[in-house]
């Protein structure tokens, strides 16, 4: 088991192509013994955004404070404190802070990774759905 305080972890610039004004704290990862989950906090500054991207795993996002939008393909959904988001595997998405000043968007994001198709098939699950089943027990238990 690992416990900790977010305030004790330094926020570092997200070193990802096409990200602007994004800082990240890694709370839990493989180096902490979590084989399939990563929990991070992202700060998207005024006028900042994450890249418009996809990946092979799902992730869940909970907005801690601030306002912005999450782009899903061509559609935008408003974000504010208390909003949660499920991004499915392969879904194009981007988090954007359209503000020019004031509060940042603080995103708590937990991503479930590491389940290969072979691993899923050996357990009688489809790869796409397996992430969702495995991830629920790991991630959704957090009450913020």
C-alpha positions in Angstrom: 0.0 0.0 0.0 1.1 3.5 -0.6 -0.3 6.7 0.9 0.8 10.2 0.4 -0.1 13.9 0.0 -0.4 15.6 -3.3 1.1 18.8 -1.8 4.4 16.9 -1.2 4.9 16.2 -4.9 6.5 18.8 -7.2 4.5 19.7 -10.4 6.8 19.5 -13.4 6.2 20.7 -17.0 4.5 18.0 -19.0 7.1 17.0 -21.6 4.7 16.1 -24.4 4.6 17.5 -27.9 1.9 20.0 -28.5 1.1 20.6 -24.8 1.1 24.2 -23.7 1.1 25.5 -20.1 0.6 22.0 -18.7 2.2 20.9 -15.4 1.9 17.4 -14.0 2.3 15.5 -10.7 2.6 11.7 -10.8 1.0 10.4 -7.6 1.1 6.7 -8.3 2.8 4.7 -11.1 4.7 1.5 -11.9 7.6 2.7 -9.8 5.2 2.6 -6.8 4.2 -1.0 -7.6 1.0 -0.2 -9.6 1.3 -2.6 -12.6 -1.8 -1.3 -14.5 -2.7 2.1 -13.2 -1.3 5.6 -13.2 -2.7 8.5 -11.1 -1.6 12.0 -12.1 -2.7 15.6 -11.4 -2.5 18.0 -14.4 -2.6 21.8 -14.1 -3.6 23.4 -17.3 -2.8 27.1 -17.1 -4.8 30.0 -18.6 -4.7 29.6 -22.4 -3.0 26.2 -22.1 -4.0 22.7 -23.5 -3.0 19.1 -23.6 -2.3 17.7 -27.1 -5.2 16.5 -29.3 -4.4 12.8 -29.1 -5.6 9.2 -28.7 -4.1 6.2 -26.9 -4.9 2.5 -26.4 -6.2 2.8 -22.8 -9.0 4.5 -21.1 -8.6 7.1 -18.5 -10.9 8.9 -16.0 -10.6 12.5 -15.2 -12.0 14.5 -12.3 -11.8 18.3 -12.4 -10.6 19.7 -9.0 -11.0 23.3 -9.8 -11.2 25.9 -12.6 -13.1 25.9 -15.9 -12.3 24.8 -19.4 -13.4 22.3 -22.0 -12.6 18.8 -23.1 -12.6 18.3 -26.9 -14.0 15.0 -28.2 -13.3 14.9 -31.9 -15.0 18.1 -33.1 -17.4 18.4 -30.1 -16.5 20.3 -26.9 -17.8 19.6 -23.4 -17.7 22.2 -20.6 -15.5 21.4 -17.6 -15.7 22.9 -14.1 -15.1 21.8 -10.5 -16.8 18.5 -9.9 -17.0 17.4 -13.6 -15.8 13.9 -14.4 -14.9 12.4 -17.7 -14.3 8.9 -19.1 -12.1 8.9 -22.2 -12.4 5.5 -24.0 -9.5 3.8 -25.7 -8.9 5.3 -29.2 -11.1 8.3 -28.5 -9.6 11.6 -29.7 -9.5 14.2 -26.9 -7.9 17.4 -25.6 -8.3 19.4 -22.4 -8.3 23.2 -22.9 -8.2 26.1 -20.5 -9.7 29.0 -22.6 -9.2 31.5 -19.8 -6.7 34.3 -20.1 -6.2 34.7 -16.3 -7.4 33.5 -13.0 -7.8 29.9 -11.9 -6.1 27.0 -13.6 -7.9 23.8 -14.4 -6.7 21.1 -12.0 -7.4 17.6 -13.5 -7.0 14.5 -11.5 -6.5 11.7 -14.0 -6.2 8.0 -13.5 -5.3 5.9 -16.5 -5.4 2.1 -16.7 -2.7 0.5 -18.8 -0.7 -2.6 -19.4 -3.3 -5.2 -20.4 -2.2 -6.8 -23.6 -4.7 -8.4 -26.0 -3.1 -11.8 -25.2 -3.6 -11.2 -21.5 -7.3 -10.3 -22.1 -7.9 -13.3 -24.4 -6.4 -15.7 -21.9 -9.1 -14.6 -19.5 -11.9 -14.7 -22.0 -12.3 -10.9 -22.3 -12.2 -8.6 -25.3 -9.2 -6.2 -25.0 -11.4 -3.1 -25.3 -13.8 -4.1 -22.5 -11.2 -5.6 -20.3 -9.7 -2.2 -19.5 -13.0 -1.0 -18.3 -13.6 -4.0 -16.0 -10.1 -4.1 -14.6 -9.9 -0.3 -14.2 -13.1 0.1 -12.3 -11.8 -1.5 -9.1 -8.6 0.4 -9.3 -9.7 3.9 -10.1 -13.3 4.7 -9.3 -12.9 4.2 -5.6 -11.3 7.6 -5.2 -13.6 10.2 -3.7 -12.2 13.6 -4.2 
